């Protein structure tokens, strides 16, 4: 097998596992006419594919069960605590600056592209004649966040932008709740130690907002984790169940059946289940670091395979990396039930 064939196979595998993670990925890789037709069509129920693919369903289900059981066993029996504990404790300090820089780079992408969150949400549709001014705002705000300047003020404005986007575009924007979680995190924690806010004291808020931010400090990373996981689950249901025709068209147009000789609808079903479970694991706080690694690895392969706009997945890479570095919080299931003495689960 040549290197090109290996890369193509891995790219196709990435498309199977993560074809619409945390945003309706199909809207990035399908043309607008196909998207409109798919959304308007009566989408087939992907669970009907089970009837003619029982063997494949149980075989891959068994493989997935063994893999997940192995991962959970490492947390239950604390297999990596002594060896990896100090290293992951050291990584924790980088989670906050990674999240802040991620949001900053993402905002620069909004400003350069003229779109919000994804390529399907044009700033002109949201802000009309003010779209040019908003592009400038996103560029300046992105640079400021990377430097850690006026972090909390910018976060408040971004939360307002997200709320306005929900008002205009409706529940579809819930596919992008990872952005909202990151904004709330920055509002609660501010710029952090490695920021200009810390040096010059530019992160101070009004008394009422400062009090709210202090109350949210313990919940910053749990909120990011929950919003991130919810976005994955919502996108899976939206793109693979409610409008499964979108996923089906992605499978057909990118010829994923060349890599996976299954019924196209069965591939959509597999993607739906895996995406939803990955989101549920992050949402509830199970195998957080393993899931973060899983996410980052397949996103890299998917990026090479589909050649999408670089900025649309910045939040996914950054949030996944931040969650990997931070690890478990007291409100995650593993952090609460698998903690041994003062040591949290490692992976």
TAZIGI-V153400 format. One line per field, one symbol per residue. phi: phi as a letter, one per 30 degrees, with the letter a starting at -180 (. if undefined). psi: psi as a letter, one per 40 degrees, with the letter a starting at -180 (. if undefined). Layout:
BEGIN
phi=???
psi=???
END
This chain:
BEGIN
phi=.ddddddddddddddddbdbdhadeeddccddddddddddddddddddddecbdddddddddedddddddddddddchdcdddceddddddedddddddddedddddddedddibcibddcddddcchdcdddddddddddddddedichddddddddddddddddddcidedddcdeddedddedddcididcadeddciccdcdedddddddddedcedededddddddddddddddbbdbddddddddddchdddcbdceedddddddeddddddddddedichddddddedddddddddddchdedddceddddddddddddidcdcdddddccdchccdedb
psi=hidddddddddddddddfefheigddedeiidddddddddihhihdeeeddefdddddddddddddddddddddddefdedddeddddddddeedddddddddddddddddddfihdieegiddddebeeddddddddddddddddefhfddddddddddddddddddeaedeeefedddddddddddeadadgiddddefeehiidddddddddedeedddddddddddddddddddeecdfedddddddddefeeddggihddddddddddddddddddddefhfddddddddddddddddddefihdededddddddddddddaiieeidddddehhbehiid.
END
